[in-house]
């Protein structure tokens, strides 16, 4: 009698658990997004990746090394970068992985890095502008600029421009800019780029910097037309990496909500690196220069992200801010 009462409930419970497990598996596959399927080899090529000591940058560096490339990791923390490079060498069997100091919050550091790179490296086939900061407090760089726009955009803008001749001489070559879906709703406030007049908002600042990535990539593609240098930008997905540490400090409730289901709701660094890798190595992507990708698929951009006049103005203002006088 007891068994007859209990067994149906047990069966119901098992069915519910099975359904829940199936939903979780489906959700994980959906969240994981696209995977780069290209088997392209990069033997004899040089790839430069900023912020490559952790997160998607590290996974991107590992993939490039597996494909046979010489990988140069431009990182602020040389100790952590050295450990990451050694791990990549061991896991891929590619010993041609180098570490160089690069602090994108310092224009001086960017100049010094580029100077050394040009003097010591024969070529540059792929430049991956991956490093970034997300929703940090209002920090001001040594150059007097708000940190998110300085690191996410201006540092990479300067680095790319300083290395353009190396990219041209190595053509066909690519520049890959890691942006974010957060660019949607962003606006380039030319009258107050660094929040000197308006109250600082970390999310608004982040959106501005990510929109700047998209516009920079688009304008770079236009200016490099016919040179063999192509440009791409992308949204990597929502990923559980160190990049989100400031988000959690700004929004403690969000940290609590994400503490348990984070690994169900977010991509792993390997999954998050797939679109970067796709843009870097996929054959025949040259006709898509200036385009925006997510989950290894080209995505349509919002009107503010395809405004060529804003893109041109941003380029000119960025060149002024970083001290580039030569027209490119």
C-alpha positions as CSV (number, residue, x, y, z in Angstrom):
1,X,0.0,0.0,0.0
2,X,2.8,2.4,1.0
3,X,4.7,1.6,-2.2
4,X,1.7,2.2,-4.3
5,X,1.3,5.7,-2.9
6,X,5.0,6.7,-3.0
7,X,6.1,5.3,-6.3
8,X,4.0,7.6,-8.5
9,X,5.4,10.6,-6.7
10,X,9.0,9.3,-7.2
11,X,8.3,8.8,-10.9
12,X,6.9,12.3,-11.1
13,X,10.0,13.7,-9.4
14,X,12.3,11.8,-11.7
15,X,10.4,13.2,-14.7
16,X,10.7,16.7,-13.4
17,X,14.4,16.3,-12.8
18,X,14.9,14.9,-16.2
19,X,13.0,17.8,-17.8
20,X,15.0,20.3,-15.8
21,X,18.3,18.6,-16.8
22,X,17.2,18.7,-20.4
23,X,16.4,22.4,-20.2
24,X,19.8,23.1,-18.6
25,X,21.6,21.2,-21.4
26,X,19.6,23.1,-24.1
27,X,20.2,26.5,-22.3
28,X,24.0,25.8,-22.1
29,X,24.2,24.9,-25.8
30,X,22.2,28.1,-26.7
31,X,24.4,30.3,-24.4
32,X,27.6,28.7,-25.7
33,X,26.8,30.2,-29.2
34,X,28.8,29.5,-32.3
35,X,32.2,27.8,-32.6
36,X,34.9,28.6,-35.1
37,X,35.3,25.6,-37.4
38,X,38.2,26.9,-39.5
39,X,41.2,24.6,-39.7
40,X,43.4,27.4,-41.0
41,X,47.1,27.2,-40.1
42,X,49.1,30.2,-39.1
43,X,52.6,28.8,-39.5
44,X,55.1,31.6,-40.2
45,X,52.6,34.3,-39.1
46,X,52.8,36.6,-36.1
47,X,49.8,37.4,-34.0
48,X,49.7,40.2,-31.4
49,X,47.0,40.0,-28.7
50,X,46.5,42.6,-26.0
51,X,45.3,41.5,-22.5
52,X,46.2,37.9,-23.3
53,X,47.1,36.7,-19.9
54,X,43.6,35.8,-18.8
55,X,40.0,35.2,-20.0
56,X,39.2,35.2,-23.6
57,X,42.5,36.8,-24.5
58,X,44.4,33.8,-23.1
59,X,42.1,31.3,-24.9
60,X,42.6,33.2,-28.1
61,X,46.4,33.1,-27.6
62,X,46.2,29.4,-27.0
63,X,44.3,28.8,-30.2
64,X,46.7,31.0,-32.3
65,X,49.6,29.0,-30.8
66,X,47.9,25.7,-31.7
67,X,47.7,26.9,-35.3
68,X,51.4,27.4,-35.4
69,X,51.6,31.2,-35.1
70,X,54.2,33.2,-33.3
71,X,52.1,34.8,-30.5
72,X,53.1,38.0,-28.8
73,X,51.1,38.7,-25.7
74,X,50.9,42.5,-24.8
75,X,50.1,42.6,-21.1
76,X,50.2,45.0,-18.2
77,X,51.1,42.3,-15.5
78,X,54.3,40.6,-16.7
79,X,54.3,38.1,-13.9
80,X,50.8,36.7,-14.7
81,X,51.5,37.0,-18.4
82,X,54.7,34.9,-18.0
83,X,52.8,32.2,-16.2
84,X,50.0,32.2,-18.8
85,X,52.6,32.1,-21.7
86,X,54.3,29.1,-20.1
87,X,51.0,27.3,-19.8
88,X,50.2,28.0,-23.4
89,X,53.6,26.7,-24.5
90,X,53.1,23.5,-22.6
91,X,49.5,22.9,-23.7
92,X,50.2,23.6,-27.4
93,X,53.7,22.4,-27.9
94,X,54.5,25.8,-29.5
95,X,57.4,27.5,-27.8
96,X,57.2,30.6,-29.9
97,X,55.0,32.6,-27.4
98,X,56.5,35.9,-26.3
99,X,55.4,38.3,-23.6
100,X,55.9,42.1,-23.7
101,X,54.8,44.8,-21.3
102,X,51.9,47.0,-22.5
103,X,49.8,49.3,-20.4
104,X,47.0,50.6,-22.5
105,X,46.2,53.3,-19.9
106,X,49.5,55.0,-20.7
107,X,50.2,56.5,-24.1
108,X,53.9,56.4,-23.3
109,X,53.7,52.7,-22.7
110,X,51.9,52.2,-26.0
111,X,54.6,54.1,-27.8
112,X,57.3,52.1,-26.1
113,X,55.7,48.8,-26.9
114,X,55.1,49.7,-30.5
115,X,58.7,51.0,-30.9
116,X,60.1,47.7,-29.6
117,X,57.7,45.6,-31.6
118,X,58.6,47.3,-34.9
119,X,62.3,47.0,-34.1
120,X,62.2,43.3,-33.2
121,X,59.4,41.7,-35.1
122,X,59.6,41.0,-38.8
123,X,55.9,41.0,-39.5
124,X,52.4,41.4,-38.0
125,X,49.7,39.3,-39.6
126,X,46.9,39.6,-37.0
127,X,46.4,42.3,-34.4
128,X,43.8,41.4,-31.8
129,X,42.7,44.4,-29.6
130,X,41.3,42.3,-26.8
131,X,42.2,44.0,-23.5
132,X,39.6,46.1,-21.7
133,X,38.1,47.4,-18.5
134,X,34.4,47.2,-17.7
135,X,32.4,49.6,-15.6
136,X,35.2,50.6,-13.3
137,X,35.0,53.6,-10.9
138,X,35.9,57.0,-12.4
139,X,39.7,56.6,-12.7
140,X,41.8,59.1,-14.6
141,X,44.9,57.9,-16.5
142,X,48.3,59.5,-16.3
143,X,47.4,61.3,-19.6
144,X,44.3,62.8,-17.9
145,X,41.7,60.7,-19.6
146,X,38.8,58.7,-18.2
147,X,40.0,55.1,-17.9
148,X,37.3,53.2,-19.9
149,X,37.6,55.3,-23.0
150,X,41.3,55.5,-22.6
151,X,41.9,51.7,-22.3
152,X,39.1,50.3,-24.4
153,X,39.5,52.7,-27.3
154,X,42.3,55.3,-27.2
155,X,45.1,52.9,-26.3
156,X,44.1,50.5,-29.0
157,X,43.5,53.3,-31.5
158,X,47.1,54.5,-30.9
159,X,48.6,51.0,-30.9
160,X,46.9,50.1,-34.2
161,X,48.0,53.3,-35.9
162,X,51.6,52.9,-34.8
163,X,51.6,49.4,-36.2
164,X,49.8,50.1,-39.5
165,X,53.0,50.0,-41.6
166,X,53.9,46.6,-40.2
167,X,50.4,45.4,-40.9
168,X,50.5,46.8,-44.5
169,X,53.9,45.2,-45.2
170,X,52.6,41.8,-43.9
171,X,49.3,42.0,-45.9
172,X,46.9,40.4,-46.2
173,X,46.6,41.1,-42.5
174,X,43.7,41.7,-40.0
175,X,42.8,43.9,-37.1
176,X,40.2,42.3,-34.7
177,X,38.6,44.6,-32.2
178,X,36.7,43.0,-29.3
179,X,33.7,45.2,-28.6
180,X,30.4,44.3,-26.9
181,X,26.7,44.3,-27.4
182,X,26.8,47.1,-24.8
183,X,27.6,49.5,-27.7
184,X,23.8,49.4,-28.4
185,X,22.4,52.5,-26.8
186,X,25.9,54.1,-26.6
187,X,26.7,57.6,-27.7
188,X,29.9,59.4,-28.5
189,X,29.7,62.6,-26.4
190,X,32.2,64.7,-28.2
191,X,31.6,67.7,-25.9
192,X,32.2,65.6,-22.8
193,X,34.1,62.4,-23.6
194,X,35.7,62.1,-20.2
195,X,32.7,63.1,-17.9
196,X,34.2,66.4,-16.9
197,X,30.8,68.2,-17.1
198,X,28.2,65.5,-16.5
199,X,28.1,63.0,-13.6
200,X,30.1,59.9,-14.2
201,X,28.1,56.7,-14.9
202,X,30.2,53.5,-15.4
203,X,27.6,51.9,-17.7
204,X,27.2,55.0,-19.9
205,X,31.0,55.3,-20.1
206,X,31.4,51.6,-21.0
207,X,28.8,51.9,-23.7
208,X,30.6,54.9,-25.2
209,X,33.9,53.0,-25.2
210,X,32.4,49.9,-26.9
211,X,30.6,52.0,-29.5
212,X,33.9,53.7,-30.1
213,X,35.4,50.2,-30.9
214,X,32.7,49.6,-33.5
215,X,33.1,53.0,-35.1
216,X,36.9,52.7,-35.1
217,X,36.8,49.3,-36.8
218,X,34.4,50.7,-39.4
219,X,36.5,53.8,-40.2
220,X,39.7,51.7,-40.2
221,X,38.2,49.4,-42.8
222,X,37.4,52.4,-44.9
223,X,40.8,54.0,-44.6
224,X,42.6,50.7,-45.3
225,X,40.6,49.8,-48.4
226,X,43.0,48.5,-51.1
227,X,45.9,48.0,-48.7
228,X,45.3,44.4,-47.8
229,X,44.6,45.3,-44.2
230,X,41.1,44.4,-43.1
231,X,39.2,45.2,-39.9
232,X,36.5,43.4,-37.8
233,X,34.7,43.9,-34.5
234,X,32.7,41.6,-32.4
235,X,30.6,40.8,-29.3
236,X,32.2,37.8,-27.5
237,X,29.1,37.1,-25.4
238,X,28.5,37.3,-21.6
239,X,31.4,35.5,-20.1
240,X,32.5,34.7,-16.6
241,X,35.9,36.4,-16.4
242,X,37.7,38.9,-14.3
243,X,36.4,41.7,-16.5
244,X,33.1,41.7,-14.6
245,X,34.7,42.3,-11.2
246,X,33.7,46.0,-11.2
247,X,30.1,45.2,-12.2
248,X,29.7,43.1,-9.2
249,X,31.1,45.7,-6.9
250,X,28.8,48.4,-8.3
251,X,25.8,46.1,-8.1
252,X,26.0,43.7,-5.1
253,X,22.6,42.3,-5.7
254,X,23.7,41.2,-9.2
255,X,26.7,39.5,-7.7
256,X,24.4,37.5,-5.3
257,X,22.1,36.6,-8.2
258,X,24.9,35.4,-10.4
259,X,26.9,33.5,-7.7
260,X,25.0,30.3,-8.1
261,X,23.7,30.2,-11.8
262,X,26.7,32.0,-13.3
263,X,28.1,28.9,-15.0
264,X,24.7,28.2,-16.5
265,X,24.0,31.7,-17.7
266,X,27.5,32.7,-19.0
267,X,29.9,31.5,-21.6
268,X,33.2,29.9,-20.6
269,X,36.3,31.8,-21.7
270,X,36.9,29.2,-24.5
271,X,33.3,29.7,-25.8
272,X,33.7,33.5,-25.5
273,X,36.9,33.4,-27.6
274,X,35.3,31.7,-30.6
275,X,34.1,34.8,-32.4
276,X,37.5,36.5,-32.0
277,X,39.1,33.4,-33.4
278,X,36.6,33.3,-36.2
279,X,37.3,36.9,-37.2
280,X,41.1,36.3,-37.0
281,X,41.4,33.1,-39.1
282,X,38.3,32.4,-41.2
283,X,39.1,32.2,-44.9
284,X,37.4,34.6,-47.3
285,X,36.3,37.1,-44.7
286,X,38.0,40.0,-46.5
287,X,34.8,41.3,-48.1
288,X,33.3,41.7,-44.6
289,X,35.9,44.3,-43.5
290,X,34.3,46.8,-41.2
291,X,31.5,44.4,-40.2
292,X,30.4,43.3,-36.7
293,X,30.1,39.7,-35.6
294,X,28.6,37.7,-32.7
295,X,28.5,33.9,-32.2
296,X,30.6,33.6,-35.4
297,X,27.9,35.2,-37.5
298,X,27.7,38.7,-39.0
299,X,25.2,40.8,-37.2
300,X,23.3,44.0,-38.2
301,X,24.4,47.2,-36.5
302,X,22.2,49.9,-35.1
303,X,22.1,53.3,-36.7
304,X,24.5,54.9,-34.3
305,X,27.1,52.3,-35.1
306,X,27.0,52.9,-38.9
307,X,27.2,56.7,-38.8
308,X,30.2,57.3,-41.0
309,X,30.3,61.0,-40.1
310,X,30.6,60.2,-36.4
311,X,33.2,57.5,-37.2
312,X,35.3,60.0,-39.1
313,X,35.0,62.6,-36.4
314,X,35.9,60.1,-33.7
315,X,39.0,59.1,-35.6
316,X,40.1,62.7,-36.0
317,X,39.4,63.5,-32.3
318,X,41.2,60.3,-31.2
319,X,44.2,61.2,-33.3
320,X,44.3,64.6,-31.6
321,X,44.0,63.1,-28.1
322,X,46.8,60.6,-28.6
323,X,49.1,63.0,-30.4
324,X,49.0,61.5,-33.9
325,X,49.6,64.4,-36.4
326,X,50.3,62.4,-39.5
327,X,47.1,61.7,-41.6
328,X,46.6,58.0,-42.2
